[in-house]
Amino acid sequence: MRGYETLLSGEPERPAVITETLPGATLSHLLDEHERLRPVDAAILGVQLCSALGYLHRKGWAHLDVKPSNVISTGGRAVLLDLSLACRIGERSSAGTFDYLSPEQARGGEMTAATDVWGLGITLWEALSGAPPWAEHSHHRGADGVRHYPQLTGSPPPLRTRRRLPARLSRTVDACLAPEPGARPTIAEVADRLITWSGIDPTA
């Protein structure tokens, strides 16, 4: 996505970037229409998101809000939107969207590249199954009136319990959702696994 201008906006002031307007539909809209993606299309999506996230991480930033509504499909490519919650890798944050929060975000812990690996994994999990793994918890609170985070008590169920999929693809997505950040594959490893499984040419 092209950036045209940077400025300070809001109260307190924060940097804002004026970007191009993109045609196309969000991934969440496409999933509403078609329920879920074909496995190879999800692999292509994953590789393209890995490219965007890898660039951010090399610049020292974590996105923190990878989810279908922040992905636009335009001209055969996936574009990752919305850097409003981004922070420097190594900072602590609890920002994010409930269904897509990593365990460390739910705890207000340190943000790393692995935090975005979780967001990527949840996005692919939803793209392949039709819903995020904890969607039923989105608007529920416990008896104490406090919202509880299911991602703090363990991993989502294996993706293949929701849809019959190629084992290597589902294992790649499941690996992104390891509760401990250090146990997740890197963005580069996820991309390599998706390319190897699908046989796609990432330079095409």
Secondary structure, DSSP 8 states (H G I E B T S, - for coil): --EEEEEEETTTTEEEEEE----SEEHHHHHHHHSS--HHHHHHHHHHHHHHHHHHHHTTEE-----GGGEEEETTEEEE---TT-EETT-B---S-GGG--HHHHHT-B--HHHHHHHHHHHHHHHHHSS-TTGGGTT---TTS----GGGS-----GGGTS---HHHHHHHHHHT-SSGGGS--HHHHHHHHHHHH---TT-
